[in-house]
Amino acid sequence: MAGNSQRKGAKRSPGSKKGSVVGSGGQRSKGLSGKGPTPKATERKGHPAARRKASGERRAGASGATTRSSGSRTRRGGTSEYVAGRNAVVEALRGDVPATAVYVASRIDSDDRVREALKAAGDRGLPVMESSRAELDRLTNGAVHQGLVLQVPPYEYAHPDDLLMPAGGGAGLVVALDGITDPRNLGAVVRSAAAFGAHGVLVPERRSAGMTASAWKTSAGAAVRVPVARATNLSRALSSFQKAGYFVVGLDAQGTDDVAALTTADSPLVLVVGSEGAGLSRLVREACDVTARIPMAGGSESLNAGVAAGIALYAISRQRTPA
């Protein structure tokens, strides 16, 4: 037979005819139809990327929440902080910085610092988590961690209203910080506040240092005793203190009064400390009842916030202490 007559299937069997045949009614072709574009990894249930996204959203929701305990309002300062590096972790543990876990790289080359960190974690009952270096890179955003990372929980800030009434009674003394962005300065102020009888520290939410691990370490444990409150608007918070009977004194190199001779030292007082160089912002300066200076030889030197606050708090405590 000419042509393709010898090709398999070229001949129709007797009785067959061309045309429609009994079939599935199109059901099989419907089953083969596409289901749309492949969803993103973060949208696939059970995918690691989706679990990480859900975990991040839960942490973000918790960080912005305001909790109440025993009638006192506290605010979480954000998600957990990670201290990276062997020296940094050891110093944080030595300084009794609050921590929730220690992460150690798999097959880490141990040395004295690693052994000290693991012993401190065991003494404090902290869980020690073995992780891959890739996971430690992710936790620390690529920082040099040397296989050792400490997880620090978010600090629970007090509400500014909680500082209005000192726990021990007497004339209140609060230190407010304006534009202080170095957490070590914040830690030093908290330490001085505890040493000279202040019962709280007030910081603004924006453009201000927070209670990080570095601030905790610099405070030398004083952060446990002196609450730190965060204000949405510092000048507005100062007005609230004034309405409650506080005098607001701003430290300023060109101040009208000597900080060692304040007439209002025995009254409830808010001492406002500005940043080195820039000093107090305009709105905060206008909110102060009086500005006070620290007399210095030469008159042109500038003190950082931690030192200035310590000197001023000492001067105020001397005026408050009976001769």
Number of C-alpha atoms within 10 A of each C-alpha: 5 5 7 10 10 10 8 7 9 10 10 9 8 6 5 7 9 6 5 6 7 5 8 8 8 8 9 10 9 9 9 8 8 7 7 6 6 8 8 10 14 15 14 13 10 10 13 12 15 16 16 12 15 14 12 13 12 11 14 13 12 16 18 13 13 15 13 10 7 5 8 11 17 21 20 18 21 18 17 17 17 24 25 23 19 22 15 18 25 21 15 22 20 14 17 16 24 19 22 15 18 23 23 23 19 12 11 14 9 9 9 9 17 21 12 16 25 21 13 17 19 13 9 13 11 15 14 16 13 17 15 16 19 10 14 24 17 11 19 18 10 12 14 14 23 18 23 27 27 30 20 20 20 19 22 20 21 22 19 24 15 17 20 20 15 16 10 8 7 11 17 22 29 25 25 28 26 26 20 24 15 16 21 23 23 28 27 24 29 33 24 23 26 22 14 18 17 23 23 26 27 26 27 21 15 15 11 16 21 26 21 23 30 21 24 27 24 23 27 17 19 20 24 15 13 18 20 28 23 25 20 12 13 22 20 14 20 23 17 15 21 18 10 13 14 22 22 26 26 29 28 21 18 12 16 12 18 16 25 20 13 16 11 16 21 16 15 21 22 26 24 26 25 23 21 15 11 9 20 20 13 9 11 19 21 13 18 20 13 18 22 22 18 19 14 11 6 6 10 8 9 14 16 15 25 22 15 21 26 19 16 22 26 19 19 23 18 15 18 15 8 6 5
